[in-house]
């Protein structure tokens, strides 16, 4: 099977170990903006896919990290003539400037910069017409334009129904915290449906956020608490993702969400901790075992918690784990597993924190989130979904299988249940 994109045949991976090779193959091509923590990983991860090719990347900063990316096959373009000059003086090998990069043949642009300056300001002024994928720091309340907020396990299928060619606006791949929270909430929403809790919310989230960028300046000697939920964008972003779904009908399993979030900031540079409570419409039965009068309340709740753990465990990109009690231990575990940079793009839900409350029919749990790698597979999902036209579930499964081969051993779970459609 092959797909047709912009007049070129695109390979389609049927089995991850059996790539159908055509005589004339032009992969999905993208131009990357930025070479930071997310941008560099996107280069490394996407190189695993024969159906994707990075044509180049644009960067402002000169230095030895540009040489590292060149080692991985990255083709460097300077953001402007001044940056080009600095790169030459630093011994880097820029092939031109942004103006030259935009003359390359590509199907998508992905802005991986923290500021999203290319998405918001530079590219619209240059009249770029291909779909642009931006990242989670885009904020609708600040006037940033985008046509869909996307989290793959909730609404990847919806991207094919979105007009991405007009201006303004493109795709917002939501942030690390929003991606993790929507995955977990969706798993419960799909299994049980959601209802309103005592404070008229479907979910409540407390975040322990990082305070600094790895290797850069930041707050390292304090823990702060932000009580105003409106100071946190995550609950708005989570609700926005669920708004971008096909929520026709009255079932609690397909309605939009309403939530709240609070945050603390701790002294670390990578990852976040999320403490989440979700209010369920249906009740966990515990392996469909009928309630027994002789069964104690504790035993029944334990059975229900085991079912909830199973629901999480069957979801792609969610790992339910024992013995992982912090970010450092999670990174060390995945490093020892052979993961690139110790990355874990899956949610790590700590099994012992899953608590079911029969009084409010709610579940509370704690999950660990890698703030950089979690969004990278989802950017690849978007490119392959738009480029190949394959069903969203097939795309997600293919991405998971491919990344598991070398970059992220164990990322694909053979027992995971992939839906055909995610909308």
Secondary structure, DSSP 8 states (H G I E B T S, - for coil): -EEEETTEEEE-EEETTEE---SS---EEEEEE--SHHHHHHHHHHTT-TTEEEEEEEES--SHHHHHHHHTT--EEESSHHHHHHHHHTT-----BHHHHTTS--SEEEE--SS-HIIIIIHHHTT--SEEEE-TT--GGGT---SEEE-HHHHGGGGGGS--SSSS--EEE--HHHHHHHHHHHHHHHHH-B---TTS-SEEEEEEE--B-TTS-B--S--EEE--GGG-SHHHHHHHHHHTS---SS-TTSS---EEEEEEE-S-SS-EEEEEEEEBSS---STT----TTS-HHHHHHHHHHHHHHHHHTBTTEEEESS--SHHHHHHHHHHTT-GGG---SEEEEGGG-EEETTTTEEEEEEEE-TTGGGHHHHHHHHHHHHH---HHHHHHHHHHHHHHTTSTT-S-TT-B--S---
